[in-house]
């Protein structure tokens, strides 16, 4: 439970994550019980520990040498398999499917008559499958004529984006044995070898446009970070970089970074939680949550670690329900940050634009995921092109929102700077005016002022303090009138005592009164002398 001082006491991780995220009064430290002792951890140290934990989990997963193997069947068993299974229609023309619950599915495709006897190239426009086997009927049995997928990338002499198979057959029916889950938006492209290269070049043109704009936006944000010396641009660049990595994998370009089979099979499981972490940290830092409520900031970091562990558990269990749950929880967590934290702690046009833009992108990402994983039907219109387009629009809008926010902060800082400068100038003018009035029109004349300086070596500020002290003012009143602190008043009074040789306020006041009396008598004598001469 929370202590009276607003600090968090040790509780199980699940209890902390499920507890309502309420603000607390402690803004500097978060405490935990450890070995019956209460230790304090600074928020910055907690952030460093959080990053180290994530990096540790990431590199442990990367060093796992075990590659999970799905249940496979030898090529010679394909005849017996086809006798036992029943195929159902799909969205593709002349294609039917048998989806097995043991982690594989079989596609049956009928070639067109004009494709028979020709060299054909078959490409699966997805990078999600480790093994794809192509079967054709030869010598009165079904045999494997080609194979492709992530598991065979290390054997390829020429790197290719997507799995590519070749065939030349007179039999119209062919079968694909594929390890993995069936995606409804799976796109199978079958073309003659002569026309395949020309069509492929058009696809690369669109890819170059998307990634060129994305990289340009990241570089623009980094330049803004250098120009304005603000880390928000760097955080957003990191968040956008994770989305680019996801798109690289979906477009089959991640193979140009690494050919490791385990990484290619599990890269999304690693990148999605990192992307969630990067975007959530950017959003809460955009509103300055670590300064406003560091305890809530820490809980957000803990939830990110919790989501990362859920994704990690999928790597060992291979239970699809765990992966789907983790993805949906990540999207729900992003929505909570937008509407439960960002809009709660900060208002303004730029904040609303950021929230609504992210809401649109997350909505499209959710629909894209539901369509890709067959969880919801009738979402074929939400393809990767729609997601990329919304991503580019989001990058441009958010970049200019951050720029507008930084410029608005600069304008506010400039306004406060001018007000502060005006206030300081006003204080200076008041001080000078107070000195002039006291030396000319006040109790202390200019001559008395000069006498005090010559005889006792008093400074102008000490003379001002002496004048008010002689009027019986308290130290706090003197400090308020001269715009100085009480300790500074005491310092000047002690210097006064030392210079004029007094030990109390009354003695110091008597010194000034004596000088004023002498000055008054001298002035009166001078006036009488002048009146006598005039008469």
C-alpha positions as CSV (number, residue, x, y, z in Angstrom):
1,X,0.0,0.0,0.0
2,X,1.0,3.6,-0.4
3,X,2.7,5.2,2.7
4,X,1.5,8.4,4.2
5,X,4.4,10.2,2.4
6,X,2.9,9.1,-0.9
7,X,5.7,6.6,-1.7
8,X,5.0,3.2,-3.2
9,X,5.6,0.1,-1.0
10,X,6.7,-3.2,-2.5
11,X,3.9,-5.1,-4.1
12,X,3.7,-8.0,-6.6
13,X,4.3,-6.8,-10.2
14,X,0.8,-7.8,-11.4
15,X,-0.7,-5.8,-8.5
16,X,1.2,-2.7,-9.4
17,X,0.3,-3.0,-13.1
18,X,-3.4,-3.6,-12.5
19,X,-3.8,-1.0,-9.8
20,X,-5.5,2.3,-11.0
21,X,-2.8,4.7,-12.1
22,X,-3.5,7.5,-9.6
23,X,-1.2,10.5,-9.1
24,X,0.7,10.5,-5.8
25,X,2.4,13.3,-3.9
26,X,6.0,12.0,-4.2
27,X,7.8,13.6,-7.1
28,X,11.4,12.6,-6.5
29,X,11.7,9.1,-5.1
30,X,9.9,5.8,-5.5
31,X,10.6,3.3,-2.6
32,X,10.5,-0.5,-2.5
33,X,10.8,-2.9,0.3
34,X,13.8,-5.2,-0.1
35,X,15.0,-7.6,2.5
36,X,12.8,-5.8,5.1
37,X,14.5,-2.6,4.3
38,X,13.3,0.5,2.4
39,X,15.7,1.6,-0.3
40,X,15.3,4.7,-2.4
41,X,15.9,4.8,-6.1
42,X,16.1,8.0,-8.1
43,X,13.9,8.1,-11.2
44,X,16.8,8.5,-13.5
45,X,18.5,5.4,-12.1
46,X,15.2,3.5,-12.5
47,X,15.1,4.6,-16.1
48,X,18.6,3.3,-16.6
49,X,17.8,0.0,-14.9
50,X,14.7,-0.3,-17.1
51,X,16.8,0.2,-20.3
52,X,19.4,-2.4,-19.1
53,X,16.6,-4.9,-18.4
54,X,15.1,-4.5,-21.9
55,X,18.5,-4.8,-23.5
56,X,19.4,-7.8,-21.4
57,X,16.2,-9.6,-22.4
58,X,16.7,-8.6,-26.1
59,X,20.3,-10.0,-26.3
60,X,19.3,-13.2,-24.4
61,X,16.6,-13.9,-26.9
62,X,19.0,-13.1,-29.8
63,X,21.5,-15.7,-28.4
64,X,19.0,-18.5,-28.2
65,X,20.2,-21.1,-30.6
66,X,17.1,-23.3,-30.5
67,X,14.9,-22.9,-33.5
68,X,11.4,-24.2,-33.0
69,X,10.6,-26.7,-35.6
70,X,7.0,-27.3,-36.8
71,X,5.7,-30.7,-37.6
72,X,6.9,-31.6,-41.1
73,X,6.1,-34.4,-43.4
74,X,8.5,-36.1,-45.8
75,X,7.9,-35.4,-49.5
76,X,7.0,-39.1,-50.1
77,X,4.1,-38.9,-47.7
78,X,2.3,-36.2,-49.7
79,X,0.3,-38.8,-51.6
80,X,-1.2,-40.2,-48.4
81,X,-1.8,-36.7,-47.0
82,X,-3.8,-35.6,-50.1
83,X,-6.0,-38.6,-49.8
84,X,-7.0,-37.7,-46.2
85,X,-7.6,-34.0,-46.4
86,X,-10.4,-31.8,-47.7
87,X,-9.9,-28.4,-49.3
88,X,-12.0,-25.3,-49.0
89,X,-12.1,-22.3,-51.3
90,X,-10.1,-19.1,-50.7
91,X,-10.1,-15.5,-51.9
92,X,-7.7,-16.5,-54.7
93,X,-8.9,-17.6,-58.1
94,X,-8.4,-21.4,-58.7
95,X,-7.0,-21.8,-55.2
96,X,-8.3,-23.9,-52.3
97,X,-6.8,-24.6,-48.8
98,X,-6.5,-27.2,-46.2
99,X,-5.6,-25.5,-42.8
100,X,-4.2,-28.0,-40.3
101,X,-4.2,-27.2,-36.6
102,X,-0.7,-28.6,-36.2
103,X,1.0,-25.5,-37.6
104,X,0.9,-26.0,-41.4
105,X,-1.5,-25.6,-44.3
106,X,-1.7,-26.8,-47.9
107,X,-2.7,-24.7,-50.9
108,X,-4.0,-26.3,-54.0
109,X,-3.8,-24.2,-57.2
110,X,-4.9,-24.9,-60.7
111,X,-2.7,-23.4,-63.4
112,X,-4.2,-21.8,-66.6
113,X,-3.8,-23.7,-69.8
114,X,-1.5,-21.0,-71.3
115,X,0.8,-21.5,-68.3
116,X,1.4,-25.2,-68.9
117,X,4.8,-26.2,-70.3
118,X,6.3,-22.8,-69.6
119,X,8.9,-21.6,-67.1
120,X,6.9,-20.0,-64.3
121,X,8.0,-18.0,-61.3
122,X,5.8,-18.2,-58.2
123,X,6.3,-15.6,-55.5
124,X,4.6,-15.5,-52.1
125,X,4.5,-11.8,-51.2
126,X,5.2,-12.3,-47.5
127,X,8.2,-12.8,-45.3
128,X,6.4,-14.7,-42.5
129,X,7.0,-18.3,-43.6
130,X,10.1,-20.3,-42.8
131,X,9.5,-23.2,-45.2
132,X,7.4,-23.5,-48.4
133,X,7.5,-26.7,-50.5
134,X,6.2,-26.8,-54.0
135,X,4.8,-30.2,-55.2
136,X,4.1,-31.4,-58.7
137,X,2.9,-34.7,-60.1
138,X,5.7,-36.6,-61.8
139,X,6.2,-40.3,-62.4
140,X,2.8,-41.1,-60.9
141,X,3.4,-39.5,-57.6
142,X,3.6,-36.1,-56.0
143,X,7.2,-34.9,-55.5
144,X,8.8,-31.7,-54.1
145,X,10.2,-29.8,-57.1
146,X,11.3,-26.6,-55.3
147,X,11.5,-25.0,-51.8
148,X,11.8,-21.5,-50.4
149,X,11.4,-19.5,-47.2
150,X,13.4,-18.0,-44.3
151,X,14.9,-21.3,-43.5
152,X,16.6,-21.4,-46.9
153,X,17.9,-17.9,-47.0
154,X,21.4,-18.9,-46.0
155,X,21.6,-21.2,-49.0
156,X,20.6,-18.6,-51.5
157,X,23.4,-17.1,-53.6
158,X,21.1,-14.2,-54.6
159,X,19.1,-12.4,-51.9
160,X,15.4,-12.1,-52.7
161,X,12.7,-10.1,-50.9
162,X,10.1,-12.8,-50.9
163,X,10.1,-16.7,-51.2
164,X,10.4,-17.5,-54.9
165,X,9.8,-20.9,-56.6
166,X,10.1,-22.0,-60.2
167,X,8.3,-24.8,-62.1
168,X,7.7,-26.1,-65.5
169,X,4.9,-28.7,-65.7
170,X,2.2,-30.1,-67.9
171,X,0.0,-31.0,-65.0
172,X,-2.4,-28.1,-64.1
173,X,-2.7,-28.9,-60.4
174,X,0.2,-28.0,-58.0
175,X,0.4,-28.0,-54.2
176,X,2.2,-25.8,-51.7
177,X,3.0,-27.3,-48.3
178,X,3.6,-24.3,-46.0
179,X,4.7,-24.3,-42.3
180,X,3.0,-21.5,-40.4
181,X,-0.3,-19.8,-40.0
182,X,-2.5,-18.9,-43.0
183,X,-3.0,-15.2,-43.7
184,X,-6.1,-14.2,-45.6
185,X,-4.2,-11.4,-47.4
186,X,-1.6,-13.8,-48.6
187,X,-0.7,-12.7,-52.2
188,X,0.6,-15.3,-54.6
189,X,2.0,-14.1,-57.8
190,X,2.5,-16.5,-60.8
191,X,4.1,-15.1,-63.9
192,X,6.2,-16.2,-66.8
193,X,9.9,-15.8,-66.2
194,X,10.4,-13.4,-69.0
195,X,7.8,-10.8,-67.7
196,X,8.6,-11.2,-64.0
197,X,11.6,-8.8,-63.9
198,X,9.8,-5.9,-65.5
199,X,6.8,-6.0,-63.1
200,X,9.2,-6.4,-60.1
201,X,11.0,-3.1,-61.0
202,X,7.7,-1.2,-60.7
203,X,7.3,-2.5,-57.1
204,X,10.7,-1.3,-56.2
205,X,9.9,2.2,-57.3
206,X,7.0,2.4,-54.8
207,X,9.2,1.0,-52.1
208,X,11.9,3.6,-52.8
209,X,9.3,6.4,-52.5
210,X,8.0,5.2,-49.1
211,X,11.4,4.6,-47.5
212,X,12.9,7.7,-49.0
213,X,10.2,9.9,-47.4
214,X,10.4,8.0,-44.1
215,X,14.2,8.4,-43.9
216,X,13.9,12.1,-44.9
217,X,11.4,12.6,-42.0
218,X,13.7,11.0,-39.6
219,X,16.7,13.1,-40.7
220,X,14.5,16.2,-40.5
221,X,13.6,15.3,-36.9
222,X,17.3,14.8,-36.0
223,X,18.1,18.2,-37.5
224,X,15.3,19.7,-35.5
225,X,16.8,18.0,-32.4
226,X,20.2,19.6,-33.1
227,X,18.8,23.0,-33.9
228,X,16.4,23.3,-31.0
229,X,18.5,21.1,-28.6
230,X,15.3,19.1,-27.7
231,X,15.2,15.4,-27.1
232,X,11.6,15.0,-28.2
233,X,12.7,14.9,-31.8
234,X,15.2,12.1,-31.0
235,X,12.5,10.1,-29.2
236,X,10.1,10.4,-32.1
237,X,12.8,9.4,-34.6
238,X,13.4,6.2,-32.6
239,X,9.7,5.5,-32.5
240,X,9.5,6.0,-36.3
241,X,12.6,3.9,-36.8
242,X,10.8,0.9,-35.2
243,X,7.9,1.3,-37.6
244,X,10.3,1.4,-40.5
245,X,11.9,-1.9,-39.3
246,X,8.4,-3.5,-39.2
247,X,7.7,-2.3,-42.8
248,X,11.1,-3.6,-43.9
249,X,10.1,-7.0,-42.7
250,X,6.7,-6.9,-44.2
251,X,8.2,-5.8,-47.6
252,X,10.8,-8.6,-47.4
253,X,13.7,-6.2,-47.2
254,X,14.9,-7.3,-43.8
255,X,16.8,-10.2,-45.5
256,X,19.3,-7.6,-46.7
257,X,20.1,-6.8,-43.1
258,X,20.4,-10.4,-41.8
259,X,19.9,-13.9,-43.2
260,X,19.6,-15.5,-39.7
261,X,16.6,-17.9,-39.8
262,X,15.7,-17.4,-36.1
263,X,15.7,-13.6,-36.4
264,X,13.7,-13.6,-39.6
265,X,11.1,-15.9,-38.0
266,X,10.8,-13.9,-34.8
267,X,11.7,-10.3,-35.7
268,X,8.2,-9.0,-35.3
269,X,7.9,-10.6,-31.9
270,X,11.0,-8.5,-30.9
271,X,10.2,-5.2,-32.7
272,X,6.5,-4.8,-31.8
273,X,7.1,-4.4,-28.0
274,X,10.1,-2.2,-28.7
275,X,7.9,0.0,-31.0
276,X,5.3,0.1,-28.2
277,X,7.9,1.2,-25.7
278,X,9.4,3.8,-28.0
279,X,6.1,5.4,-28.9
280,X,4.8,5.4,-25.3
281,X,8.0,6.9,-23.9
282,X,7.8,9.6,-26.6
283,X,4.2,10.5,-25.8
284,X,4.8,10.8,-22.0
285,X,8.0,12.7,-22.5
286,X,6.2,15.0,-24.9
287,X,3.9,16.2,-22.1
288,X,6.8,16.1,-19.5
289,X,5.2,13.3,-17.4
290,X,8.5,12.4,-15.7
291,X,8.6,15.8,-14.2
292,X,4.9,16.1,-13.4
293,X,4.3,12.6,-12.0
294,X,7.4,10.4,-11.9
295,X,5.6,7.6,-10.2
296,X,3.1,7.2,-13.0
297,X,6.0,7.5,-15.4
298,X,7.7,4.5,-13.7
299,X,4.5,2.4,-13.9
300,X,4.4,3.0,-17.6
301,X,7.9,1.7,-17.9
302,X,6.9,-1.4,-15.8
303,X,3.9,-2.1,-18.1
304,X,6.3,-1.9,-21.1
305,X,8.5,-4.5,-19.5
306,X,5.4,-6.6,-18.7
307,X,4.3,-6.5,-22.4
308,X,7.9,-7.4,-23.5
309,X,7.8,-10.5,-21.3
310,X,4.4,-11.6,-22.8
311,X,6.0,-11.4,-26.3
312,X,9.0,-13.3,-25.0
313,X,6.8,-16.0,-23.7
314,X,5.4,-16.6,-27.2
315,X,8.9,-17.4,-28.4
316,X,9.0,-20.4,-26.1
317,X,5.4,-21.5,-26.2
318,X,4.5,-20.7,-29.8
319,X,0.9,-20.3,-28.7
320,X,-0.8,-17.9,-31.2
321,X,-3.3,-16.8,-28.5
322,X,-0.4,-15.3,-26.5
323,X,0.9,-13.4,-29.5
324,X,-2.5,-12.0,-30.5
325,X,-3.2,-11.0,-26.8
326,X,0.1,-9.2,-26.6
327,X,-0.5,-7.2,-29.8
328,X,-4.0,-6.2,-28.8
329,X,-2.8,-5.3,-25.3
330,X,-0.1,-3.1,-26.8
331,X,-2.6,-1.2,-29.0
332,X,-5.0,-0.8,-26.0
333,X,-2.0,0.4,-23.9
334,X,-1.2,3.0,-26.6
335,X,-4.9,4.2,-26.5
336,X,-4.8,4.5,-22.8
337,X,-1.7,6.7,-22.9
338,X,-3.3,9.0,-25.4
339,X,-6.7,9.4,-23.7
340,X,-5.9,8.5,-20.1
341,X,-2.6,10.4,-19.7
342,X,-1.8,12.8,-22.5
343,X,-5.1,14.6,-22.7
344,X,-5.5,14.4,-18.9
345,X,-2.2,16.2,-18.1
346,X,-1.9,18.6,-20.9
347,X,-4.3,20.5,-23.2
348,X,-3.8,22.5,-26.3
349,X,-4.2,22.4,-30.1
350,X,-0.9,20.6,-30.7
351,X,-1.8,18.0,-28.1
352,X,-5.2,17.3,-29.7
353,X,-3.6,17.0,-33.1
354,X,-1.1,14.5,-31.8
355,X,-3.8,12.5,-30.1
356,X,-6.1,12.4,-33.0
357,X,-3.3,11.6,-35.5
358,X,-2.1,8.7,-33.4
359,X,-5.7,7.5,-32.9
360,X,-6.1,7.3,-36.7
361,X,-2.8,5.4,-37.2
362,X,-3.5,3.0,-34.3
363,X,-6.9,2.3,-35.7
364,X,-5.5,1.5,-39.1
365,X,-2.8,-0.6,-37.6
366,X,-5.5,-2.6,-35.6
367,X,-7.6,-3.1,-38.7
368,X,-4.5,-4.2,-40.7
369,X,-3.5,-6.7,-38.0
370,X,-7.1,-8.1,-37.7
371,X,-7.3,-8.5,-41.5
372,X,-3.8,-10.1,-41.7
373,X,-4.5,-12.7,-39.0
374,X,-8.0,-13.6,-40.1
375,X,-9.5,-12.5,-36.8
376,X,-12.1,-10.3,-38.4
377,X,-13.5,-10.8,-41.9
378,X,-14.4,-8.1,-44.5
379,X,-11.2,-6.0,-43.9
380,X,-9.5,-6.7,-47.2
381,X,-9.4,-3.0,-48.0
382,X,-6.9,-2.4,-45.1
383,X,-3.7,-3.6,-46.8
384,X,-0.1,-2.7,-46.3
385,X,-0.4,0.2,-48.8
386,X,-3.0,1.9,-46.7
387,X,-0.9,1.4,-43.6
388,X,2.2,2.9,-45.2
389,X,0.2,5.9,-46.5
390,X,-1.2,6.6,-43.1
391,X,2.2,6.2,-41.6
392,X,3.8,8.8,-43.9
393,X,0.9,11.2,-43.2
394,X,1.3,10.6,-39.5
395,X,5.1,11.2,-39.6
396,X,4.7,14.6,-41.4
397,X,1.9,15.8,-39.1
398,X,3.6,14.7,-35.8
399,X,6.9,16.3,-37.0
400,X,5.3,19.6,-37.5
401,X,3.3,19.3,-34.3
402,X,6.6,18.8,-32.4
403,X,8.1,21.8,-34.3
404,X,5.1,23.9,-33.5
405,X,5.2,22.9,-29.9
406,X,8.9,23.7,-29.6
407,X,8.4,27.1,-31.3
408,X,5.4,27.8,-29.0
409,X,7.6,27.0,-26.0
410,X,10.3,29.3,-27.3
411,X,7.8,32.1,-27.7
412,X,6.6,31.6,-24.2
413,X,10.1,31.5,-22.9
414,X,10.9,34.7,-24.8
415,X,7.8,36.4,-23.3
416,X,8.8,35.3,-19.8
417,X,12.3,36.5,-20.4
418,X,11.1,39.9,-21.4
419,X,8.8,40.1,-18.4
420,X,11.6,39.1,-16.1
421,X,13.9,41.6,-17.7
422,X,11.3,44.3,-17.3
423,X,10.8,43.3,-13.7
424,X,14.5,43.4,-13.0
425,X,14.7,46.8,-14.7
426,X,11.8,48.0,-12.6
427,X,13.6,46.9,-9.4
428,X,16.7,48.7,-10.5
429,X,14.8,51.9,-11.3
430,X,13.0,51.6,-8.0
431,X,16.2,51.2,-6.1
432,X,17.9,54.1,-7.9
433,X,14.8,56.2,-7.4
434,X,14.7,55.3,-3.7
435,X,18.3,56.3,-3.3
436,X,17.8,59.6,-5.1
437,X,14.7,60.4,-3.0
438,X,16.4,59.6,0.2
439,X,19.5,61.6,-0.7
440,X,17.6,64.7,-2.0
441,X,14.0,64.8,-1.0
442,X,13.9,62.4,2.0
443,X,15.2,62.5,5.6
444,X,18.8,62.2,4.5
445,X,20.1,65.1,2.5
446,X,22.8,64.9,-0.1
447,X,25.3,66.5,2.3
448,X,24.4,64.0,5.1
449,X,24.7,61.2,2.6
450,X,28.2,62.4,1.6
451,X,29.2,62.8,5.3
452,X,28.2,59.3,6.1
453,X,30.3,58.0,3.2
454,X,33.3,60.1,4.1
455,X,33.3,59.7,7.9
456,X,32.2,56.1,8.2
457,X,32.8,54.6,4.8
458,X,29.2,53.4,4.4
459,X,27.9,52.2,1.1
460,X,24.7,53.5,-0.5
461,X,22.8,50.3,0.4
462,X,24.0,50.5,4.1
463,X,22.9,54.2,4.2
464,X,19.4,53.1,2.9
465,X,19.3,50.4,5.6
466,X,20.4,53.0,8.3
467,X,17.7,55.5,7.3
468,X,14.9,52.9,7.6
469,X,16.4,51.5,10.7
470,X,16.3,55.0,12.3
471,X,12.6,55.1,11.5
472,X,12.0,51.9,13.5
473,X,11.3,49.6,10.6
474,X,11.7,45.8,11.1
475,X,14.1,43.7,9.1
476,X,11.3,42.1,7.1
477,X,9.8,45.5,6.2
478,X,13.3,46.8,5.2
479,X,13.8,43.7,3.0
480,X,10.5,44.1,1.3
481,X,11.0,47.8,0.6
482,X,14.5,47.4,-0.7
483,X,13.7,44.1,-2.6
484,X,16.4,42.2,-0.8
485,X,16.3,39.2,1.6
486,X,16.1,39.4,5.4
487,X,19.6,37.8,5.7
488,X,21.0,40.5,3.4
489,X,19.4,43.1,5.7
490,X,21.0,41.5,8.7
491,X,24.4,41.5,6.9
492,X,24.2,45.2,6.2
493,X,23.1,46.0,9.8
494,X,26.1,44.1,11.1
495,X,28.4,46.1,8.8
496,X,26.8,49.3,10.1
497,X,27.4,48.4,13.7
498,X,31.0,47.6,12.9
499,X,31.7,50.9,10.9
500,X,29.9,53.4,13.1
501,X,30.9,51.6,16.4
502,X,27.3,50.9,17.7
503,X,26.0,47.8,19.4
504,X,22.3,48.2,18.9
505,X,19.7,49.7,16.6
506,X,19.1,52.6,19.0
507,X,22.8,53.5,19.0
508,X,22.9,53.4,15.2
509,X,19.8,55.5,14.9
510,X,21.3,58.0,17.4
511,X,24.4,58.4,15.2
512,X,22.2,59.3,12.2
513,X,20.0,61.6,14.4
514,X,23.1,63.4,15.7
515,X,24.4,64.0,12.2
516,X,21.0,65.2,11.1
517,X,20.7,67.5,14.1
518,X,24.1,69.1,13.3
519,X,23.1,69.5,9.7
520,X,19.8,71.1,10.7
521,X,21.5,73.5,13.2
522,X,24.1,74.4,10.6
523,X,21.4,75.1,8.0
524,X,19.4,77.2,10.5
525,X,22.5,79.2,11.4
526,X,23.2,79.8,7.7
527,X,19.6,80.9,7.1
528,X,19.7,83.3,10.0
529,X,23.0,84.7,8.9
530,X,21.7,85.3,5.4
531,X,18.5,87.0,6.7
532,X,20.6,89.3,8.9
533,X,22.8,90.3,5.9
534,X,19.7,90.9,3.8
535,X,18.2,93.2,6.5
